[in-house]
């Protein structure tokens, strides 16, 4: 029961994640998948023209920064794939 309560308090849903990313990268095409069905382990594919000329590390940092500190708190795990548009 404690675990389920913790998951409800800490979990983010797909639409919230997408909203944060699109707020920071308005032209982004975002696809989010719940990998484990638990609301805590996600995969995000993000395609944006703002990634042009940036390294993969810089692109991933842009996505992590868009989450405004939620990574490691409300959002437990996020695998990121980025592509230039």
Residue pairs with C-beta under 8 A, 6 or more apart in sequence:
7 38
7 39
7 40
10 40
10 73
10 74
10 76
11 38
11 39
11 40
11 74
11 76
12 39
12 70
12 74
12 75
13 39
14 32
14 34
14 42
17 32
17 42
17 44
17 67
17 75
17 78
18 30
18 32
20 66
20 67
20 68
20 70
21 28
21 30
21 44
21 46
21 63
21 66
21 67
22 28
22 30
23 66
24 62
24 65
24 66
25 46
25 48
25 50
25 62
25 63
25 66
27 48
27 49
27 50
27 85
28 46
28 47
28 48
28 50
29 46
29 47
29 48
29 85
30 44
30 45
30 46
30 47
31 44
31 45
31 46
32 42
32 43
32 44
33 42
33 43
33 44
34 41
34 42
35 41
35 42
35 43
35 77
35 79
40 75
40 76
40 77
41 76
41 77
42 75
42 77
42 78
42 79
43 78
43 79
43 80
43 81
44 63
44 78
44 79
44 80
44 81
45 81
45 82
45 83
46 59
46 63
46 80
46 81
46 82
46 83
47 82
47 83
47 84
47 85
48 82
48 84
48 85
49 84
49 85
50 62
51 58
51 59
51 62
51 82
51 83
51 84
51 85
52 84
52 85
54 62
56 82
59 82
60 80
60 82
62 82
63 80
63 82
64 71
64 78
64 80
67 75
67 78
71 78
